[in-house]
Amino acid sequence: MSDKTKKKYSGADYTRFMLPSLIGIMLFMIPLKFQGEYTIPVAILSKSVASILEPALPTIITLLITFTGIMTIIYKVAKPSFIEKSKNLKGLFNVNIFWFIVRIVGMIFVILAYFEIGPEWIWNENTGGLLLHGLLTTLLTIFFFAAFLLPLLLDFGLLEFVGAMLTPVMRPIFKLPGRSSIDCITSWLGDGTIGVLLTNNQYEEGYYTTREASVIATTFSAVSITFALVVLAEVGLEQHFVPYYLAVTFAGVVAAIIVPRIPPLSWKKDDYLTDTSRDNMENLPVGYTPFTWGLDQAIEKAKNSTDVSGFIKGGLHNVLEMWVGVMPVIMAFGTIATILAEFTSVFTWLGMPFIPILKLLNIPFAVEASQTMIIGFADMFLPSVIGASIESELTRFVIAGTSVTQLIYLSEVGAVILGSKIPVNVGELFIIFIERTLVTLPIIAIVGHLLF
């Protein structure tokens, strides 16, 4: 512990911390009822704008992903001076060969899906069409509002305050900074993609190490309560929501304790993306409590925060990073994953090793259920769609519960992680997905046996 002289702050200093942070909490963490469902205001704003722009959204998405592909090609081939001289533009379009190929594939897929040309298996309503007309139309507006308003959570001291308060809990249990609890709460009440966006931002700013960012993105980007209910309703068991969500939460906590302690997450290094790390912020000086130290750090952060114009510029840059960097990736990986799920037996074959495990857990229709264990890697909703016709309520409960605790889906959260700066590749995502399945499946099965 280091000694530190306590500072005196004015009422304006406290207001500069508290007002934006409270607005951020209201927007990202306070659920409101909207169209019969509880969700956070950022998601409500997103859905409202999406409903107004609905007819134009596929066109906007196609133009955006195509523009990204063309500009990436132009930079790769010609390196024009207007991009070279701009740090922001160069950051958007200067990618390595792997992401260059991914962006081009995403551009080709979105054009084929928009015009419904080429092989039907690329653009039909269950593959590329599903991504273009379904997921991406939602994410376009979510990325806009979440990325633009995210500085309210990041730049005015809220994470510093919460981090100091929760470090004594988060460090020993999860080996993570206290501030990572905000990522989980935001995902839990809103959307897992917002949690990844928040985590990536903190990683780029030097608040998380490579290991911490990788763990948080793959472990704490939880499925929202609303979507968990949608999954349960798909299998016709919404009347069991309370025990279901308690089981999912408990299984998620157990996975959050175990999975980061084994490879590949345990192999990630505790180094920083930037030269200026912020790890010293967790050291509690002599004479401070976690509360007073958190308040001190929060007010200092707020005092050094940007003005309104800087807030707007920073927010718009966040939006562009998500639109340009992530949406082509989601289109590419999401389409490939849904093609494999829809037109091949890959996920059926991969699910076969789960047959003896399901039989050991005494789950009826083990062969049918095994097909749902891996297909969730393509898209979270697919296991429930496939499992909805299985006669056993116990089996449907286990399928719905396991699919929600697996967390990593290439059509959504997985693709967002791959499009971020967080260094987790597709192979590692698949291994983590399997590990989470093996950890959470027995827990969900035990609760299912107690319930049915």
C-alpha positions as CSV (number, residue, x, y, z in Angstrom):
1,M,0.0,0.0,0.0
2,S,1.2,3.5,-0.8
3,D,0.5,6.6,1.2
4,K,-1.4,9.4,-0.5
5,T,-2.7,12.8,0.6
6,K,-6.4,13.1,0.4
7,K,-7.7,15.8,-1.9
8,K,-10.5,18.3,-1.4
9,Y,-13.1,18.5,-4.2
10,S,-15.7,21.1,-5.0
11,G,-19.4,20.5,-5.5
12,A,-18.8,21.0,-9.3
13,D,-16.2,18.2,-9.2
14,Y,-18.7,15.8,-7.6
15,T,-21.4,16.8,-10.1
16,R,-19.0,16.3,-13.1
17,F,-18.6,12.7,-11.9
18,M,-22.1,11.9,-10.7
19,L,-24.4,13.5,-13.4
20,P,-22.9,11.8,-16.5
21,S,-22.4,8.5,-14.6
22,L,-26.0,8.5,-13.4
23,I,-27.2,9.1,-17.0
24,G,-25.0,6.3,-18.1
25,I,-26.5,4.0,-15.4
26,M,-30.0,4.9,-16.5
27,L,-29.3,4.3,-20.2
28,F,-27.3,1.0,-19.8
29,M,-28.4,-0.6,-16.6
30,I,-31.9,0.3,-15.6
31,P,-34.4,-2.0,-17.3
32,L,-37.7,-0.5,-18.5
33,K,-40.8,-2.2,-19.9
34,F,-41.0,-1.7,-23.6
35,Q,-43.5,-3.6,-25.9
36,G,-44.2,-6.1,-23.1
37,E,-40.5,-6.8,-22.4
38,Y,-38.0,-5.4,-20.0
39,T,-34.9,-4.0,-21.6
40,I,-32.4,-1.1,-21.1
41,P,-33.1,2.3,-22.6
42,V,-30.2,2.0,-25.1
43,A,-31.8,-1.1,-26.5
44,I,-35.2,0.8,-26.6
45,L,-33.6,3.7,-28.5
46,S,-32.1,1.1,-30.9
47,K,-35.3,-0.8,-31.5
48,S,-37.3,2.4,-32.0
49,V,-35.0,3.8,-34.6
50,A,-34.7,0.4,-36.3
51,S,-38.5,0.2,-36.6
52,I,-38.6,3.6,-38.3
53,L,-35.7,2.8,-40.7
54,E,-36.7,-0.9,-41.1
55,P,-37.3,-0.8,-44.9
56,A,-34.0,1.0,-45.5
57,L,-31.8,-0.9,-43.1
58,P,-30.7,-3.8,-45.4
59,T,-29.7,-1.1,-48.0
60,I,-27.7,0.9,-45.4
61,I,-26.0,-2.3,-44.2
62,T,-25.1,-3.4,-47.7
63,L,-23.7,0.1,-48.6
64,L,-21.7,0.2,-45.3
65,I,-20.1,-3.2,-45.7
66,T,-19.4,-2.6,-49.4
67,F,-17.9,0.8,-48.7
68,T,-15.7,-0.8,-46.0
69,G,-14.5,-3.5,-48.4
70,I,-13.7,-1.0,-51.2
71,M,-11.9,1.4,-48.9
72,T,-9.9,-1.5,-47.5
73,I,-8.9,-2.6,-51.0
74,I,-8.0,1.0,-52.0
75,Y,-5.8,1.4,-48.9
76,K,-4.1,-2.0,-49.4
77,V,-3.4,-1.3,-53.1
78,A,-2.7,2.5,-53.3
79,K,-2.2,3.8,-49.7
80,P,-3.7,7.2,-50.6
81,S,-2.3,10.1,-48.6
82,F,-5.6,11.2,-47.1
83,I,-5.8,7.9,-45.3
84,E,-2.1,7.7,-44.5
85,K,-2.1,11.2,-42.8
86,S,-5.2,10.4,-40.7
87,K,-4.7,8.3,-37.6
88,N,-8.4,7.5,-37.4
89,L,-8.9,6.6,-41.1
90,K,-5.7,4.5,-41.1
91,G,-6.9,2.7,-38.0
92,L,-10.1,1.8,-39.8
93,F,-8.8,0.6,-43.1
94,N,-5.2,-0.6,-42.4
95,V,-5.8,-4.3,-41.5
96,N,-3.6,-7.5,-41.9
97,I,-4.2,-10.0,-44.7
98,F,-6.5,-12.2,-42.7
99,W,-8.9,-9.4,-41.9
100,F,-8.5,-8.0,-45.4
101,I,-9.9,-11.4,-46.7
102,V,-12.6,-11.5,-44.1
103,R,-13.8,-8.0,-45.1
104,I,-13.9,-9.0,-48.8
105,V,-15.8,-12.2,-48.0
106,G,-18.3,-10.2,-45.9
107,M,-18.7,-7.7,-48.8
108,I,-19.3,-10.5,-51.3
109,F,-21.8,-12.2,-49.0
110,V,-23.8,-9.0,-48.3
111,I,-24.1,-8.1,-52.0
112,L,-25.3,-11.6,-52.9
113,A,-27.8,-11.6,-50.0
114,Y,-29.1,-8.1,-50.8
115,F,-29.7,-8.8,-54.5
116,E,-30.4,-12.5,-53.9
117,I,-28.0,-13.6,-56.7
118,G,-25.5,-16.4,-56.9
119,P,-25.9,-19.7,-55.0
120,E,-29.1,-19.8,-53.0
121,W,-27.4,-21.5,-50.0
122,I,-25.4,-18.3,-49.5
123,W,-28.3,-15.8,-49.4
124,N,-31.4,-17.7,-48.4
125,E,-33.5,-16.7,-45.3
126,N,-31.6,-19.2,-43.0
127,T,-28.1,-18.1,-44.0
128,G,-26.9,-14.8,-45.5
129,G,-30.5,-13.5,-45.6
130,L,-30.8,-14.2,-41.9
131,L,-27.7,-12.1,-41.1
132,L,-28.6,-9.2,-43.5
133,H,-32.3,-8.9,-42.7
134,G,-32.2,-10.1,-39.1
135,L,-29.2,-9.8,-36.9
136,L,-27.3,-7.0,-38.6
137,T,-30.4,-4.7,-38.8
138,T,-30.6,-4.9,-35.0
139,L,-26.8,-4.5,-34.5
140,L,-26.6,-1.5,-36.8
141,T,-28.7,0.7,-34.4
142,I,-27.4,-1.0,-31.2
143,F,-23.8,-0.2,-32.3
144,F,-24.8,3.4,-33.0
145,F,-26.4,4.2,-29.7
146,A,-24.2,1.9,-27.5
147,A,-20.9,3.1,-29.0
148,F,-22.0,6.8,-29.1
149,L,-23.2,6.8,-25.5
150,L,-20.6,4.5,-24.0
151,P,-18.4,7.4,-22.9
152,L,-21.0,8.1,-20.2
153,L,-19.9,4.8,-18.6
154,L,-16.2,5.1,-19.5
155,D,-15.1,8.7,-19.2
156,F,-16.6,10.2,-16.1
157,G,-15.4,7.9,-13.3
158,L,-18.1,5.3,-12.9
159,L,-15.7,2.4,-13.7
160,E,-13.1,3.7,-11.4
161,F,-15.6,4.0,-8.5
162,V,-17.1,0.6,-9.0
163,G,-13.7,-1.0,-9.7
164,A,-12.3,0.1,-6.4
165,M,-15.4,-1.1,-4.5
166,L,-15.6,-4.5,-6.2
167,T,-11.9,-5.4,-6.6
168,P,-11.8,-7.2,-3.2
169,V,-14.5,-9.6,-4.6
170,M,-13.6,-9.8,-8.3
171,R,-9.8,-10.4,-7.9
172,P,-9.9,-13.5,-5.6
173,I,-12.9,-15.1,-7.3
174,F,-12.5,-14.3,-10.9
175,K,-8.9,-12.9,-11.1
176,L,-10.3,-9.8,-12.7
177,P,-10.5,-6.0,-11.9
178,G,-13.6,-4.8,-10.1
179,R,-14.5,-2.6,-13.0
180,S,-15.2,-5.7,-15.1
181,S,-18.4,-6.2,-13.1
182,I,-19.9,-3.3,-15.2
183,D,-19.3,-5.3,-18.4
184,C,-21.3,-8.2,-17.0
185,I,-24.2,-6.1,-15.7
186,T,-24.4,-4.2,-19.0
187,S,-24.6,-7.5,-20.9
188,W,-27.0,-9.1,-18.5
189,L,-29.5,-6.3,-18.6
190,G,-28.9,-5.3,-22.2
191,D,-27.0,-7.2,-24.8
192,G,-23.8,-9.3,-24.9
193,T,-22.4,-7.3,-27.9
194,I,-22.5,-4.1,-25.8
195,G,-20.5,-5.9,-23.2
196,V,-17.8,-6.9,-25.7
197,L,-17.8,-3.3,-27.1
198,L,-17.2,-2.0,-23.5
199,T,-14.5,-4.6,-22.9
200,N,-12.7,-3.9,-26.1
201,N,-12.7,-0.2,-25.4
202,Q,-11.2,-0.7,-21.9
203,Y,-8.5,-3.1,-23.4
204,E,-7.5,-0.4,-26.0
205,E,-7.3,2.2,-23.2
206,G,-4.9,0.0,-21.2
207,Y,-7.3,-0.8,-18.3
208,Y,-7.3,-4.6,-19.0
209,T,-4.5,-6.9,-19.8
210,T,-4.7,-9.3,-22.7
211,R,-5.7,-12.1,-20.4
212,E,-8.3,-10.0,-18.6
213,A,-9.9,-8.7,-21.8
214,S,-10.0,-12.2,-23.2
215,V,-11.6,-13.7,-20.1
216,I,-14.2,-10.9,-19.7
217,A,-15.3,-11.0,-23.4
218,T,-15.7,-14.8,-23.4
219,T,-17.0,-15.2,-19.9
220,F,-18.9,-12.0,-18.8
221,S,-20.7,-11.1,-22.1
222,A,-23.8,-12.8,-20.8
223,V,-27.0,-13.3,-22.7
224,S,-29.6,-10.7,-21.7
225,I,-32.6,-11.7,-19.5
226,T,-34.9,-10.8,-22.3
227,F,-33.3,-13.0,-24.8
228,A,-33.0,-15.9,-22.3
229,L,-36.8,-15.7,-22.0
230,V,-37.2,-15.8,-25.8
231,V,-35.1,-19.0,-25.9
232,L,-37.2,-20.6,-23.1
233,A,-40.4,-19.6,-24.8
234,E,-39.2,-21.2,-28.1
235,V,-39.1,-24.6,-26.3
236,G,-42.5,-23.9,-24.6
237,L,-41.2,-23.7,-21.0
238,E,-41.6,-20.0,-20.2
239,Q,-43.6,-20.9,-17.0
240,H,-40.3,-22.3,-15.5
241,F,-38.4,-19.0,-16.1
242,V,-37.4,-18.4,-12.5
243,P,-35.7,-21.8,-11.8
244,Y,-34.3,-21.7,-15.4
245,Y,-32.6,-18.3,-15.0
246,L,-31.3,-19.2,-11.5
247,A,-29.8,-22.3,-13.0
248,V,-28.3,-20.4,-15.9
249,T,-26.8,-17.7,-13.6
250,F,-25.3,-20.3,-11.2
251,A,-23.9,-22.3,-14.1
252,G,-22.5,-19.1,-15.6
253,V,-20.7,-18.2,-12.3
254,V,-19.2,-21.7,-12.0
255,A,-18.0,-21.4,-15.6
256,A,-16.5,-18.0,-14.9
257,I,-14.5,-19.4,-12.1
258,I,-13.3,-22.6,-13.9
259,V,-12.8,-21.8,-17.6
260,P,-10.4,-18.8,-17.2
261,R,-8.1,-21.0,-15.1
262,I,-7.6,-23.6,-17.9
263,P,-6.1,-23.2,-21.4
264,P,-6.5,-21.4,-23.7
265,L,-7.5,-18.5,-21.5
266,S,-5.0,-19.3,-18.7
267,W,-2.2,-19.1,-21.4
268,K,-3.1,-15.5,-22.3
269,K,-0.4,-13.1,-21.1
270,D,-1.0,-10.3,-18.5
271,D,0.5,-7.7,-20.8
272,Y,-1.2,-4.5,-22.2
273,L,-2.1,-3.4,-25.7
274,T,-0.8,0.1,-24.9
275,D,2.4,1.3,-23.3
276,T,0.5,3.1,-20.5
277,S,-1.2,0.5,-18.3
278,R,-3.7,1.5,-15.6
279,D,-3.1,-1.5,-13.3
280,N,-1.8,0.7,-10.4
281,M,-5.4,2.1,-9.9
282,E,-6.3,-1.0,-7.8
283,N,-3.6,-0.4,-5.2
284,L,-5.3,1.0,-2.1
285,P,-3.3,3.8,-0.4
286,V,-2.9,4.1,3.4
287,G,-5.8,6.1,4.9
288,Y,-8.3,5.1,2.2
289,T,-11.2,2.7,2.1
290,P,-12.3,1.2,-1.1
291,F,-15.2,3.7,-1.2
292,T,-13.1,6.8,-0.6
293,W,-10.4,5.6,-3.0
294,G,-12.9,4.8,-5.7
295,L,-14.5,8.3,-5.2
296,D,-11.1,9.9,-5.5
297,Q,-10.2,8.1,-8.7
298,A,-13.7,8.7,-10.2
299,I,-13.5,12.5,-9.6
300,E,-10.0,12.7,-11.0
301,K,-11.1,10.8,-14.1
302,A,-14.2,13.1,-14.5
303,K,-12.1,16.3,-14.1
304,N,-9.8,15.1,-16.9
305,S,-12.7,14.1,-19.2
306,T,-13.4,15.7,-22.5
307,D,-15.8,18.6,-23.3
308,V,-19.1,18.2,-25.2
309,S,-17.5,18.4,-28.7
310,G,-14.8,15.9,-27.6
311,F,-17.6,13.6,-26.3
312,I,-19.4,13.7,-29.6
313,K,-16.2,13.1,-31.7
314,G,-15.2,10.2,-29.4
315,G,-18.7,8.7,-29.6
316,L,-18.8,9.0,-33.4
317,H,-15.4,7.4,-33.7
318,N,-16.5,4.5,-31.5
319,V,-19.5,4.1,-33.9
320,L,-17.4,4.0,-37.0
321,E,-15.0,1.5,-35.4
322,M,-17.9,-0.8,-34.7
323,W,-19.6,-0.4,-38.1
324,V,-16.4,-0.7,-40.2
325,G,-14.5,-3.1,-38.1
326,V,-17.2,-5.5,-36.8
327,M,-20.1,-5.6,-39.2
328,P,-18.3,-7.2,-42.2
329,V,-16.8,-9.7,-39.8
330,I,-20.3,-10.7,-38.5
331,M,-21.6,-11.0,-42.1
332,A,-18.6,-13.2,-43.1
333,F,-18.4,-15.5,-40.1
334,G,-22.2,-15.6,-39.4
335,T,-23.0,-16.6,-43.0
336,I,-20.3,-19.3,-43.1
337,A,-21.5,-20.7,-39.7
338,T,-25.2,-20.8,-40.7
339,I,-24.3,-22.4,-44.0
340,L,-22.5,-25.2,-42.2
341,A,-25.4,-25.5,-39.8
342,E,-28.1,-25.5,-42.5
343,F,-26.6,-27.5,-45.3
344,T,-24.0,-29.8,-43.8
345,S,-23.8,-32.4,-41.1
346,V,-20.7,-30.9,-39.5
347,F,-22.4,-29.9,-36.2
348,T,-24.3,-33.3,-36.0
349,W,-20.9,-35.1,-36.3
350,L,-19.3,-32.8,-33.7
351,G,-22.2,-33.4,-31.4
352,M,-21.9,-37.2,-31.4
353,P,-19.3,-37.3,-28.5
354,F,-22.1,-35.7,-26.3
355,I,-24.4,-38.7,-26.7
356,P,-22.7,-40.8,-24.0
357,I,-22.4,-37.7,-21.7
358,L,-26.2,-37.0,-22.1
359,K,-27.0,-40.6,-21.5
360,L,-24.7,-40.6,-18.4
361,L,-26.7,-37.5,-17.2
362,N,-29.9,-39.5,-17.8
363,I,-31.3,-37.0,-20.4
364,P,-34.0,-38.5,-22.6
365,F,-33.6,-38.4,-26.4
366,A,-29.8,-38.1,-26.0
367,V,-29.1,-38.7,-29.7
368,E,-31.5,-35.8,-30.8
369,A,-30.2,-33.6,-28.0
370,S,-26.6,-34.2,-29.0
371,Q,-27.1,-32.3,-32.3
372,T,-27.9,-29.1,-30.4
373,M,-24.8,-29.2,-28.2
374,I,-22.4,-27.8,-30.8
375,I,-24.7,-26.1,-33.3
376,G,-25.1,-23.2,-30.9
377,F,-21.5,-22.2,-31.9
378,A,-23.1,-21.0,-35.2
379,D,-26.1,-19.2,-33.6
380,M,-27.5,-19.2,-30.1
381,F,-31.1,-19.6,-31.3
382,L,-30.5,-22.8,-33.4
383,P,-30.4,-25.3,-30.5
384,S,-33.8,-24.2,-29.2
385,V,-35.3,-24.2,-32.8
386,I,-34.0,-27.8,-33.3
387,G,-34.9,-29.0,-29.8
388,A,-38.4,-27.5,-29.7
389,S,-39.9,-30.6,-31.2
390,I,-38.4,-33.0,-28.7
391,E,-41.1,-34.5,-26.5
392,S,-39.3,-34.5,-23.2
393,E,-39.6,-31.3,-21.2
394,L,-36.5,-32.2,-19.3
395,T,-34.5,-32.4,-22.5
396,R,-35.9,-29.1,-23.8
397,F,-35.0,-27.5,-20.5
398,V,-31.4,-28.7,-20.7
399,I,-31.1,-27.6,-24.3
400,A,-32.4,-24.1,-23.6
401,G,-30.3,-23.7,-20.5
402,T,-27.1,-25.0,-22.0
403,S,-27.4,-22.9,-25.2
404,V,-27.7,-19.7,-23.1
405,T,-24.7,-20.5,-20.9
406,Q,-22.4,-21.3,-23.9
407,L,-22.2,-17.5,-24.6
408,I,-20.0,-17.7,-27.7
409,Y,-22.0,-17.6,-31.0
410,L,-20.3,-16.8,-34.3
411,S,-23.4,-15.1,-35.6
412,E,-23.2,-12.5,-32.8
413,V,-20.9,-12.2,-29.8
414,G,-18.2,-14.5,-31.3
415,A,-18.0,-12.4,-34.5
416,V,-17.9,-9.2,-32.4
417,I,-15.0,-10.6,-30.4
418,L,-13.2,-11.6,-33.7
419,G,-13.8,-8.1,-35.1
420,S,-12.4,-6.4,-32.0
421,K,-8.7,-5.9,-30.9
422,I,-9.1,-8.6,-28.2
423,P,-6.6,-11.4,-29.3
424,V,-8.9,-14.5,-29.4
425,N,-9.0,-16.5,-32.6
426,V,-11.7,-18.8,-34.0
427,G,-10.0,-22.0,-32.8
428,E,-9.7,-20.6,-29.2
429,L,-13.3,-19.5,-29.3
430,F,-14.4,-23.0,-30.2
431,I,-12.4,-24.6,-27.5
432,I,-13.8,-22.1,-24.9
433,F,-17.3,-22.9,-26.2
434,I,-16.7,-26.6,-25.6
435,E,-15.2,-26.0,-22.2
436,R,-18.2,-23.9,-21.2
437,T,-20.6,-26.6,-22.5
438,L,-18.8,-29.3,-20.5
439,V,-18.9,-27.2,-17.3
440,T,-22.5,-25.9,-17.5
441,L,-24.3,-28.9,-19.0
442,P,-24.2,-31.1,-15.8
443,I,-25.4,-28.2,-13.7
444,I,-28.3,-27.5,-15.9
445,A,-29.1,-31.2,-16.1
446,I,-29.2,-31.5,-12.3
447,V,-31.6,-28.6,-12.0
448,G,-33.7,-30.1,-14.8
449,H,-33.9,-33.4,-12.9
450,L,-35.0,-31.6,-9.7
451,L,-37.7,-29.7,-11.7
452,F,-39.1,-32.4,-13.9
